[in-house]
Amino acid sequence: MAKPNYKFDKRQRDLAKKKQQDEKLLRKRAKNAAAGADETSVAQPDAPSNGAAATAES
């Protein structure tokens, strides 16, 4: 009977764990980016887009 290759098994577990962590990080970033985009889209219509419009109104 062949000996088990524990190093290979450990490497595979480590790779799977890293992949899962990377996917979780990407989901968090996407969620934060979506939340940030919603906040900025709400705030932008109230604020003037350039300085010329602000001086013309004054």
Phi and psi in degrees as GROMACS dihedral restraints (atoms count N, CA, C in turn):
[ dihedral_restraints ]
;  ai    aj    ak    al  type     phi  dphi    fc
    3     4     5     6     1   -77.4    20    10
    4     5     6     7     1   149.8    20    10
    6     7     8     9     1   -75.6    20    10
    7     8     9    10     1   142.7    20    10
    9    10    11    12     1   -68.8    20    10
   10    11    12    13     1   141.5    20    10
   12    13    14    15     1   -97.0    20    10
   13    14    15    16     1    87.7    20    10
   15    16    17    18     1   -65.9    20    10
   16    17    18    19     1   -34.2    20    10
   18    19    20    21     1   -63.7    20    10
   19    20    21    22     1   -40.7    20    10
   21    22    23    24     1   -64.2    20    10
   22    23    24    25     1   -45.5    20    10
   24    25    26    27     1   -59.9    20    10
   25    26    27    28     1   -43.8    20    10
   27    28    29    30     1   -63.9    20    10
   28    29    30    31     1   -42.3    20    10
   30    31    32    33     1   -61.9    20    10
   31    32    33    34     1   -42.0    20    10
   33    34    35    36     1   -64.9    20    10
   34    35    36    37     1   -40.6    20    10
   36    37    38    39     1   -63.8    20    10
   37    38    39    40     1   -42.3    20    10
   39    40    41    42     1   -64.2    20    10
   40    41    42    43     1   -40.9    20    10
   42    43    44    45     1   -65.6    20    10
   43    44    45    46     1   -41.0    20    10
   45    46    47    48     1   -64.7    20    10
   46    47    48    49     1   -40.4    20    10
   48    49    50    51     1   -64.9    20    10
   49    50    51    52     1   -43.2    20    10
   51    52    53    54     1   -64.7    20    10
   52    53    54    55     1   -41.4    20    10
   54    55    56    57     1   -61.7    20    10
   55    56    57    58     1   -42.4    20    10
   57    58    59    60     1   -64.4    20    10
   58    59    60    61     1   -41.1    20    10
   60    61    62    63     1   -65.4    20    10
   61    62    63    64     1   -40.6    20    10
   63    64    65    66     1   -63.1    20    10
   64    65    66    67     1   -42.6    20    10
   66    67    68    69     1   -63.9    20    10
   67    68    69    70     1   -39.4    20    10
   69    70    71    72     1   -64.5    20    10
   70    71    72    73     1   -42.0    20    10
   72    73    74    75     1   -62.7    20    10
   73    74    75    76     1   -41.9    20    10
   75    76    77    78     1   -63.8    20    10
   76    77    78    79     1   -39.9    20    10
   78    79    80    81     1   -63.3    20    10
   79    80    81    82     1   -41.5    20    10
   81    82    83    84     1   -64.0    20    10
   82    83    84    85     1   -43.6    20    10
   84    85    86    87     1   -64.0    20    10
   85    86    87    88     1   -41.3    20    10
   87    88    89    90     1   -64.8    20    10
   88    89    90    91     1   -40.3    20    10
   90    91    92    93     1   -64.9    20    10
   91    92    93    94     1   -44.1    20    10
   93    94    95    96     1   -66.7    20    10
   94    95    96    97     1   -38.4    20    10
   96    97    98    99     1   -66.2    20    10
   97    98    99   100     1   -39.8    20    10
   99   100   101   102     1   -66.7    20    10
  100   101   102   103     1   -41.4    20    10
  102   103   104   105     1   -67.0    20    10
  103   104   105   106     1   -39.3    20    10
  105   106   107   108     1   -67.3    20    10
  106   107   108   109     1   -37.2    20    10
  108   109   110   111     1   -67.5    20    10
  109   110   111   112     1   -37.5    20    10
  111   112   113   114     1   -65.2    20    10
  112   113   114   115     1   -42.1    20    10
  114   115   116   117     1   -66.4    20    10
  115   116   117   118     1   -42.9    20    10
  117   118   119   120     1   -71.5    20    10
  118   119   120   121     1   -33.4    20    10
  120   121   122   123     1   -69.7    20    10
  121   122   123   124     1   -29.6    20    10
  123   124   125   126     1   -75.5    20    10
  124   125   126   127     1   -37.8    20    10
  126   127   128   129     1   -78.4    20    10
  127   128   129   130     1   -29.1    20    10
  129   130   131   132     1   -66.8    20    10
  130   131   132   133     1   -41.6    20    10
  132   133   134   135     1   -61.8    20    10
  133   134   135   136     1   -28.6    20    10
  135   136   137   138     1   -75.5    20    10
  136   137   138   139     1   -34.8    20    10
  138   139   140   141     1   -88.5    20    10
  139   140   141   142     1   143.6    20    10
  141   142   143   144     1   -66.8    20    10
  142   143   144   145     1   145.3    20    10
  144   145   146   147     1   -80.2    20    10
  145   146   147   148     1   -24.1    20    10
  147   148   149   150     1  -143.4    20    10
  148   149   150   151     1   169.1    20    10
  150   151   152   153     1   -71.7    20    10
  151   152   153   154     1   -27.0    20    10
  153   154   155   156     1   -65.7    20    10
  154   155   156   157     1   -38.8    20    10
  156   157   158   159     1   -67.6    20    10
  157   158   159   160     1   -35.0    20    10
  159   160   161   162     1   -69.5    20    10
  160   161   162   163     1   -38.1    20    10
  162   163   164   165     1   -75.5    20    10
  163   164   165   166     1   -30.8    20    10
  165   166   167   168     1   -69.2    20    10
  166   167   168   169     1   -33.1    20    10
  168   169   170   171     1   -74.9    20    10
  169   170   171   172     1   -27.4    20    10
